[in-house]
Amino acid sequence: GTALDTAELNATAFIPGTFAYSPATGSVLGAGIQTLGVTFTPTDLVNYQAVSSSTSLAVTKAPLTVTANNASRQYGASNPSFSVVYLGFVNSDTTSVISGTPSYSSNATSASTPGTYTLTPAAGSLSAANYTFATFIDGTLTVTMANQSAPTGMLSAAPSISIGTFVTLSVEGAGEGEALVQVSADGGQTWTSNGLSYDYNGYQYDFTPTATGSYLFKASWAGNSDYNPSAASGSYALVTVTAGLPPITWSTPALITYGTPLSSAQLDASSSVAGSFSYSPDTGVVLNAGTQTLTATFTPTDTSSYETVSASTQLTVIPL
């Protein structure tokens, strides 16, 4: 890359005259052993004649710095095509003067977890007539978390349930990380985890409703250290929740003697649901001797979530 000047073209003569050089001043020679020629033309051509001479000049290769470009790939994917940049060209040269390709090595393998790894370039098959590949600078290979597909859908164990019961929902498809299930009570406008409890096996949830209506369910995969969370499933499970039957507890009452009026000792049905009881026969009634049927009717406070139900028991009335 160094142009010829008087440092190289410096022939002398003991008589006046002029020198003509080939290659001329300003020429840039290729690397290698080059021949410099000179012709001396004396001023006095009567007594002297023009003569030529030559000498050798060693031109060394210019150094190039090879730097690996940073690269990235997802976890589990193959390495991308690596590349380098070259610094140190002279004489308006470009990469067109280089043949061959560099080689690369990295401390990352196909199983490497997300993170940053060294990307080291080497000479490989690189060659250039006028350049030497003197310095190699590492780049960085970044392994990113991989994307994953959404669950293929949701599956409900039952299309409808009633208040006071639950339904198991299964997430369909394969994914990384636990399944995340959400429920919507307004046709998909808003989504929450209300009423949902995680099951033991990673892809099932139990839903215990507190109000009647139609519920939509969607799911996504939570991801892990290697995989990003997925998008939500494109198809939803639909469960209709109807009014439930409130539970009634009523133990068989103890024997009474004829003439004993009914009281809370016999009319003592209970329920875990808020509401009120009415009885037939009612409090204060005196029953005949024998086996009598007592009926309790329970009316829930929340009639939109629970139905009115009845229960009965037997009471033995012994004669005097």
ABEGO torsion letter per residue (X at the ends): XBBBBAAABABBBABBEBBBBOBBBGBBBBBEBBBBBBBBBBABAAABBBBBBBBBBBBBBBBBBBBBBBBBBBBGBBBBBBBBBBBGBBGGBBAAABBEBBBBBBABBAABBBEBBBBBBBAEABBBAABBBABBBBBBBBBBBBBBBBBAEBBBABABBBBGBBBBBBBBEBBBEBBBBBBBAAGGABBBABGBBBBAAGABBBBBBABBEBBBBBBBBAEBAABBBBBBBABBBBBBBBBBBBBBBBBBBBBBBBGBBBBAAABABBBABBEBBBBOBBBGBBBBBEBBBBBBBBBBABAAABBBBBBBBBBBBBBX
